[in-house]
Amino acid sequence: MTLADKLRMCGAVKKGIKFVGGDTIGFEGLTTDKIISLASLVGGIDTQPRAGDIVMVINGTVGGGAARNAILPTGYTELFSNTAGNSNHYYAGAKMCYKVMGGTPDTSLIIPGGTGSTSSAGSISFLVFRNQNGTPIDVASQYYLINNSALANPPSITPITNGAVIICAGVAGHGAGEQTFTSSDLTNFVSSGFNDSLDCTSGIGYKEWTGGAFDAAAFGFTTTDSTNYGSCAYTIALRPKT
């Protein structure tokens, strides 16, 4: 190895992950395609994804007395697919997924078949990032399911790459109407809910990793919790580009 090669290696730095923006929407139960705009992002450096950006999505729905899972948006890579709840009443159904934008970035995402039921509300929340690695997931992603509470509780994670960004997301199935999540320790947290025959809430936020394990606080809920509700929660670490 030449001296020039060594100097180039020593001088290599990771390009920090940038927050592009996020959005969230609750919607009525339906069995036709649901189209969600990606062109009105808020809170970050842009209003829509650009080529190479990664869209991190939590898509949720709800089942009443029996499990009903959310549907994977077209073209997205599934990280997790879960339900949590109890036969007394409500089940949360969740898909945690992502997509890296190609040369012509998407301006919308499509959930084929909506929620799968006209009685089951949907809620989708998403964040967009820039400068992630070509292998974007840093360490094994984590999930945690609760069969008797709407208070989604993302589990602990310990990234291995300096500059990693931790994404925490959750879904609740419930009967409390149009409620949202809150977070005490996540940045640019977004959440939405919808009031249908069966109600759903989703939320997502992130944390810039500074070392060690990070265990996000359980999400707050904008009304009284119940043992008849269920929730799914996820924690993912994004690796920065080098």
C-alpha positions as CSV (number, residue, x, y, z in Angstrom):
1,M,0.0,0.0,0.0
2,T,1.4,3.4,-1.0
3,L,1.6,6.4,1.3
4,A,-1.1,8.1,-0.7
5,D,-3.4,5.1,-0.2
6,K,-2.8,5.2,3.6
7,L,-3.5,8.9,3.7
8,R,-6.8,8.4,1.8
9,M,-7.8,5.7,4.3
10,C,-7.0,7.8,7.3
11,G,-8.9,10.7,5.8
12,A,-12.0,8.8,5.1
13,V,-15.0,10.1,7.1
14,K,-18.6,9.0,7.3
15,K,-21.1,11.3,5.7
16,G,-23.7,12.1,8.3
17,I,-27.2,10.8,7.8
18,K,-29.6,13.7,7.1
19,F,-33.2,13.9,8.0
20,V,-35.2,14.8,4.9
21,G,-38.6,15.0,6.5
22,G,-41.6,13.0,7.6
23,D,-45.4,12.7,7.5
24,T,-48.3,10.7,9.0
25,I,-51.9,10.1,8.1
26,G,-54.8,8.2,9.6
27,F,-57.5,6.9,7.3
28,E,-60.8,5.1,7.1
29,G,-61.1,1.3,6.7
30,L,-61.2,0.4,3.0
31,T,-60.5,-2.6,0.7
32,T,-59.4,-0.5,-2.3
33,D,-55.9,0.9,-2.9
34,K,-54.8,3.7,-0.5
35,I,-52.5,6.2,-2.1
36,I,-50.3,8.3,0.3
37,S,-48.4,11.4,-0.9
38,L,-44.7,11.6,-0.3
39,A,-44.5,15.1,-1.6
40,S,-45.4,17.1,1.6
41,L,-42.7,16.1,4.0
42,V,-42.2,18.3,7.0
43,G,-39.5,19.0,9.6
44,G,-36.4,18.2,7.6
45,I,-34.3,19.5,4.7
46,D,-36.6,18.8,1.8
47,T,-40.3,18.3,1.0
48,Q,-40.0,15.0,-0.9
49,P,-37.6,12.1,-1.3
50,R,-34.7,12.4,-3.8
51,A,-32.8,9.6,-5.6
52,G,-31.0,7.4,-3.1
53,D,-33.1,8.5,0.0
54,I,-34.6,5.9,2.2
55,V,-38.2,6.0,3.3
56,M,-38.8,4.2,6.6
57,V,-42.5,3.3,7.0
58,I,-44.7,1.9,9.8
59,N,-48.1,0.9,8.4
60,G,-50.8,-0.1,10.9
61,T,-54.4,-1.3,11.1
62,V,-56.6,-3.0,13.7
63,G,-58.6,-6.2,14.1
64,G,-61.6,-6.7,16.4
65,G,-61.6,-9.9,18.3
66,A,-59.3,-11.5,15.8
67,A,-55.9,-10.6,14.3
68,R,-55.7,-8.5,11.2
69,N,-52.4,-7.5,9.8
70,A,-51.5,-4.4,7.8
71,I,-50.6,-4.6,4.1
72,L,-47.1,-4.0,2.7
73,P,-46.9,-0.9,0.5
74,T,-46.0,-1.8,-3.1
75,G,-42.3,-2.0,-3.7
76,Y,-41.2,-1.8,-0.1
77,T,-38.9,-4.2,1.8
78,E,-40.5,-5.8,4.8
79,L,-38.6,-5.8,8.1
80,F,-41.4,-7.0,10.4
81,S,-45.0,-8.1,10.1
82,N,-46.8,-8.6,13.4
83,T,-50.1,-8.6,15.2
84,A,-50.6,-8.1,18.9
85,G,-53.8,-8.1,21.0
86,N,-56.3,-10.3,22.6
87,S,-59.6,-11.9,21.7
88,N,-61.4,-9.7,24.2
89,H,-61.4,-7.0,21.6
90,Y,-58.6,-5.2,19.7
91,Y,-55.5,-6.3,17.8
92,A,-52.8,-4.1,16.4
93,G,-51.5,-5.1,13.0
94,A,-48.2,-3.7,11.7
95,K,-45.8,-3.7,8.8
96,M,-42.4,-2.1,9.4
97,C,-40.7,-1.6,6.0
98,Y,-38.5,0.6,3.9
99,K,-37.6,1.6,0.3
100,V,-34.6,3.2,-1.2
101,M,-35.6,5.7,-3.9
102,G,-34.4,5.0,-7.5
103,G,-33.4,7.5,-10.1
104,T,-37.0,8.7,-10.4
105,P,-38.1,9.0,-6.8
106,D,-41.6,8.1,-5.9
107,T,-44.0,10.9,-5.2
108,S,-46.5,8.6,-3.4
109,L,-46.8,5.1,-1.9
110,I,-49.5,2.7,-2.5
111,I,-51.1,0.3,0.0
112,P,-52.8,-2.3,-2.2
113,G,-56.2,-3.2,-0.8
114,G,-56.1,-0.5,1.9
115,T,-56.6,-1.9,5.3
116,G,-58.4,-5.0,4.0
117,S,-61.6,-4.2,5.8
118,T,-64.1,-1.3,5.7
119,S,-64.4,-1.5,9.5
120,S,-60.6,-1.4,10.3
121,A,-59.0,2.0,10.4
122,G,-55.5,2.5,9.1
123,S,-52.6,4.7,10.1
124,I,-49.3,5.2,8.4
125,S,-46.3,7.2,9.5
126,F,-43.0,7.6,7.7
127,L,-39.6,9.3,7.9
128,V,-37.2,9.9,5.1
129,F,-33.4,10.0,5.4
130,R,-30.4,10.8,3.2
131,N,-26.8,9.6,3.1
132,Q,-27.5,6.1,4.5
133,N,-25.2,3.2,3.6
134,G,-25.8,0.9,0.6
135,T,-26.4,-1.7,3.3
136,P,-28.7,0.5,5.3
137,I,-29.5,-1.7,8.3
138,D,-26.7,-1.5,10.8
139,V,-27.5,-4.3,13.3
140,A,-30.4,-6.7,13.8
141,S,-33.6,-4.8,14.1
142,Q,-35.8,-5.4,17.2
143,Y,-39.5,-5.7,17.9
144,Y,-41.7,-5.9,21.0
145,L,-45.4,-6.9,21.1
146,I,-47.9,-6.1,23.9
147,N,-51.2,-7.9,24.0
148,N,-52.9,-5.8,26.6
149,S,-51.8,-2.1,26.1
150,A,-51.8,0.6,23.5
151,L,-48.5,2.0,24.9
152,A,-46.1,0.8,22.2
153,N,-42.7,0.3,23.7
154,P,-39.7,0.1,21.2
155,P,-37.0,-2.2,22.5
156,S,-33.3,-1.5,23.1
157,I,-30.7,-1.5,20.4
158,T,-27.0,-1.0,20.3
159,P,-25.6,0.1,16.9
160,I,-22.0,-0.7,15.8
161,T,-21.3,2.2,13.4
162,N,-20.5,5.7,14.4
163,G,-23.1,8.1,13.1
164,A,-25.9,5.6,13.1
165,V,-29.5,6.9,13.4
166,I,-32.0,4.9,15.4
167,I,-35.6,4.7,14.2
168,C,-38.4,3.8,16.7
169,A,-42.0,3.1,15.5
170,G,-45.2,1.6,16.8
171,V,-48.8,0.8,16.1
172,A,-51.8,0.5,18.5
173,G,-55.2,-1.2,17.8
174,H,-57.9,0.2,20.1
175,G,-61.4,1.6,20.4
176,A,-60.6,5.1,21.7
177,G,-61.2,7.1,18.6
178,E,-58.8,9.4,16.8
179,Q,-55.9,9.2,19.2
180,T,-52.1,9.7,18.7
181,F,-48.9,8.6,20.3
182,T,-46.4,10.9,22.1
183,S,-42.7,10.5,22.7
184,S,-40.5,11.9,25.4
185,D,-37.1,11.2,23.8
186,L,-37.4,10.9,20.0
187,T,-36.7,13.6,17.4
188,N,-39.2,14.7,14.8
189,F,-41.8,12.3,16.1
190,V,-45.0,12.1,14.0
191,S,-48.2,10.2,14.8
192,S,-51.7,9.9,13.6
193,G,-54.9,8.0,14.3
194,F,-58.3,7.4,12.8
195,N,-61.7,6.8,14.3
196,D,-63.7,4.0,12.6
197,S,-65.6,1.0,13.8
198,L,-62.1,-0.2,15.0
199,D,-59.5,2.4,15.6
200,C,-55.7,2.6,14.9
201,T,-52.8,4.8,15.8
202,S,-49.2,4.8,14.4
203,G,-46.1,6.8,15.2
204,I,-42.4,7.1,14.3
205,G,-39.4,9.1,15.4
206,Y,-35.6,8.9,15.5
207,K,-32.6,9.4,17.7
208,E,-29.0,10.2,16.7
209,W,-26.8,7.5,18.3
210,T,-24.0,8.7,20.6
211,G,-22.9,5.3,21.9
212,G,-24.0,2.4,24.0
213,A,-27.5,0.9,24.1
214,F,-30.5,3.1,23.4
215,D,-33.9,2.1,24.8
216,A,-36.6,4.5,23.9
217,A,-39.3,5.3,26.4
218,A,-42.7,3.7,25.8
219,F,-44.9,5.9,23.8
220,G,-47.5,8.0,25.5
221,F,-51.2,7.8,24.4
222,T,-53.5,10.7,24.2
223,T,-56.3,9.0,26.2
224,T,-56.7,6.3,28.9
225,D,-55.0,3.0,28.1
226,S,-56.9,-0.4,28.3
227,T,-56.0,-4.0,28.7
228,N,-58.3,-4.6,25.7
229,Y,-55.9,-2.9,23.4
230,G,-52.7,-4.2,21.6
231,S,-49.5,-2.7,20.3
232,C,-46.5,-3.5,18.2
233,A,-43.2,-1.6,18.4
234,Y,-39.9,-1.6,16.4
235,T,-36.4,-0.3,16.7
236,I,-34.0,-0.1,13.7
237,A,-30.5,1.4,13.3
238,L,-29.5,3.0,10.0
239,R,-25.9,2.9,9.0
240,P,-24.4,6.1,7.5
241,K,-22.7,6.2,4.1
242,T,-18.9,6.2,4.1
